[in-house]
Amino acid sequence: MEYRQIGGTDITVSTIGFGVWTVGTTWWGVKERSTGVDLLRRAFDRGVTFFDTADTYDSGNAETILHEALGDHRDEIVIATKFGYDIYNYPESPNQRERPHDWSPVYMRKALENSLRRLSTDRIDLYQLHNPRIDAIENDELWAELERAQSEGLIRAVGVALGPAIDVRQIDEAVAAIEMRGATPQIIYNLLEQDLGRGTFPTARKNGASILVRVPHSSGLLDGTVRSETEFAPGDHRNWRVTTNEKRRLWLEDGLRKVERLDPLLTQRTIGHLALQFILHEPSVTSILPNIYDPDGLDDFTSYDSAPALTIPEYAHIQALYERNFDLEAARA
């Protein structure tokens, strides 16, 4: 396992992190809590030190499970959690619809205190605004309260987890978070979906900031788990991408065609390894949060550095394919 420092902080994290939402909710098919606990412990044993969760995931369950699994190793791990959704006045929606946000300083304190309690810890290493819009990033009262919490030792660093889905407005939000607040953005980025990274990385490099990346395998296209015949179980988070409308079904059909163009790069590495190596080629990326929901995936992701390193010509080849939209138009002609 490799380790990198989050820019502007003294926090060092594993390059592969664990997004606890896959085991703290049932959205990825993990139904048994004991399975989630075992996966978290297995990740730690494989060198993962960065664990990213949120208070809204199953109304706090994804925080309590982290303490249950790794509470005895608190000083050996880095905990990131998130706040902003009002989980106390609005029940969780069965269709995973966003709850209303509350960016008031009073609510931030309430959320922080409850996350500290659920995690059974005295500090949050990285406290992230959860899917904020630009108004929250520009909210001086909120950020003043976050600074006070930092001065009290309750928070070590602040970040912004941008989403929920890809939207080009998040480039402006990430840039503002870096330039106005010195915060660490978390974005969706992978070799099939590069827009947010291409718009954000230059600012991160210029300011010595770090970027956290989630959905590195494009929800299964880039780890070999999604094929044309794949059917997701009811409640699986990925159903929205393939069943909602024609545009989202094309994500699957076109995505699989694009993945075929990567075959020449897979003689000595898995597609999952390639996806991670591609992202870590960017120096401003500090840690990647793949969707981990079974031991095989965990073992594959945490062994990416056992494969031959991605070369500069290979990286350039991927970028050339991306610029040509992986030659899909030519293939259809």
Salt bridges, closest charged atoms under 4 A:
ASP10 OD1 - ARG156 NH2 3.06
ASP52 OD2 - LYS82 NZ 2.85
GLU63 OE1 - ARG118 NE 2.58
GLU68 OE1 - ARG33 NE 2.66
ASP75 OD1 - ARG123 NH2 3.10
GLU76 OE2 - HIS73 ND1 2.89
GLU92 OE1 - ARG99 NH2 3.85
GLU98 OE1 - ARG133 NH2 3.35
ASP122 OD1 - ARG123 NH1 3.08
ASP125 OD2 - ARG74 NH2 3.02
ASP125 OD1 - ARG156 NH1 2.94
ASP140 OD1 - ARG181 NH2 2.72
GLU145 OE2 - ARG109 NE 2.68
GLU145 OE1 - ARG148 NH2 2.60
GLU152 OE1 - ARG109 NH1 2.87
ASP167 OD2 - ARG169 NE 3.65
GLU173 OE2 - ARG169 NH1 2.65
GLU193 OE2 - ARG241 NH2 2.44
ASP236 OD2 - ARG238 NH2 2.87
GLU246 OE1 - ARG249 NH2 2.92
ASP254 OD1 - ARG257 NH1 3.00
ASP254 OD1 - ARG332 NH2 2.45
GLU282 OE1 - ARG205 NH2 2.84
ASP299 OD2 - ARG42 NH2 2.64
ASP299 OD1 - ARG46 NE 3.51
ASP300 OD1 - HIS273 NE2 3.14
GLU314 OE1 - ARG269 NH2 3.13
GLU323 OE2 - ARG198 NH1 2.55
ASP327 OD1 - ARG324 NE 2.80
